[in-house]
Amino acid sequence: MVWLVSDPRVNQELILALPRSQPADAAALQHWLDNARRASRIDHPGLAHVVEVGEHERWPYVAYDRGNTVTLAEKLGSKGFAPAELVPWMLQVIEALAFAHEAGIAHHDLQISMLSLAEGTGCRLLGLGVALPPEGDGGGLPGHRRAAERDVLAMGLVMHHALAGVAPLDLADTALVIERMPPLGREIVRLPWTGTHPIPEALRAIVNRATDRQERQRYRNARTLERALNGWLRTDGDASGGPIVLLLDRMRAAGLLPAMPGGAARAVRLASLERERNTELSEIVIQDVGLTFELLRTVNGSKLRGALGGGNGAILTIRRAIDMIGLEGVRRAATAMRPWPGPLNEAHATDLANLIERVRLAGRVAQWLRPAGYDAEVVYLLAMLQSLGRLAVQYHFPEEAAQIRRLMLPAPPVRAGESEDPGMSEEGASFAVLGVDIDALGAAVARYWGLDDTVLPMLRRVPLTAPVHHADGDNDLLRLSASCANEVVDSRTVPAHHRAAFLHRVVQRYGRVLGISLQEVQLAAQGIAPHEQPDEAGAAQPGVHPPAHAPARSPAARASS
């Protein structure tokens, strides 16, 4: 409970926080007072300063100075708060909550009335150490983890209330809402789509994840929620840097990607090549995704591109990059890269290696399925560049990448006869973990390299829910080829009983535009080039690709290569 009281001893207003019920006996009261005093010693800018810990007629309390503060509940109106106003306040409180959890103290009963606002100092949390732990909590580390997770869930409900202006389930008491949500109840809490203030999609995903009906999808601790909100705030509020601010520091220290295994031997081989053997050199470079991207970054920098005569168009082939910087430039780039696996541990390095192999396969599939007349290397690189954000996150934020994958997994049915619960989309999972779309991170990296607005749209995959009716020119056709290839490779991560339907949808979306058949797509998903499909006797036979009606490469496509 939170009370506003007047203290005649010092002629000032105080806020008293009390537990919902009295301690059972004198021993329980003393235990409460000891815990409250221990919690009051935790010092953080996001925690309200405790004036007094005491008891009156066996009612224990913690007193705070009212001063010029108001609680969030007092300030909140039916219109709610604008996201840009609310999120900085919430971050202060969540950081304080994480600090308290790491000190071994949980709140146990976080409410919107326990957030105090003051001009100049932002938002602070009241009531730490006041609530009695729920009966049957068990104590110890498992009990503390459960209490911390409950605090984070309550924080999600507070954000929901503050953004929507309406309490979730029309109940202002977060404890009552939690009792009605899974696993205790069956109610679902999701932010409404209507409201006074528009809620950005990324922020909506963060708040909805905090209150997700599946426990496994919710934030497991306050730090993960804080990182997601902070990512959204920095991305949404920093117009000069955008999402690249999340990666810049780590990219400066460790590069975009490390050299692939065998990088030292590859550098020695490069050193032995002659200048005129650019074709062989290109084949060596393109085996290493990190080195490939490093060369693209080098030659697409606006100053360097102008100095080397690269013109105004983006450089999207390794052959052209080598022509511009020469063999010595390639050698310098190769020797400057961090050796595999950079700062990653063994498990994270395995995850990155698996992702790189999928990205390379997508490049090969794009070559197999591309319309006739288009440069194979351009299509290969575009298919890989459409995973630029995924690769950057896997290397620089491996824990967050693992969270995103977990959120995308479908949940098995709770009861027999029920259908499985689908996981989040990649975009939604990325919003919920990082506060930013993973494709936006890739586009930000590409823009940082110097790629312009003619190329950046090609680096975004077609959304899975968007129909594909036709291609608006060469660039769009290249984008569709790369996007199709990535979806074909993604089918490998789909549960086996859904894979056939997934590939059928790929053909329905892209078949007419790219001139591809279900058989070609099925072979490509298995890593078999359609033009190398075996006949009944096991011998390779020419396939039907490329389609005869595909357009020849236009001057625009030639320029992009």
Secondary structure, DSSP 8 states (H G I E B T S, - for coil): -EEEEEETTTTEEEEEE--SS--SSHHHHHHHHHHHHHHHT---TTB--EEEEEEETTEEEEEEE-TT-EEHHHH--TT---HHHHHHHHHHHHHHHHHHHHTT---SS--GGGEEEETTTEEEE--TTTS---TT---HHHHHHHHHHHHHHHHHHHHHHHHHSS-GGG-S-HHHHHHHSTTT--------S--SS---HHHHHHHHHHT-SSGGGS-SSHHHHHHHHHHHHHHHH-TTTGGGGGTHHHHHHH-SS---TTHHHHHHHHHHS-TT-HHHHHHHHHT-HHHHHHHHHHHHSHHHHHHTT--SS----HHHHHHHHHHHHHHHHHHHS--TTTT--HHHHHHHHHHHHHHHHHHHHHHHHS-TTS-HHHHHHHHHHTTHHHHHHHHH-HHHHHHHHHHHS-B--SSTT---B----HHHHHHHHHSS-HHHHHHHHHHHHT--TTTGGGGS---TTS------SHHHHHHHHHHHHHHHHHGGGS-HHHHHHHHHHHHHHHHHHHT--HHHHHHHHTT--GGG-B-TTS-B---S-S-TTS----HHHHHH-
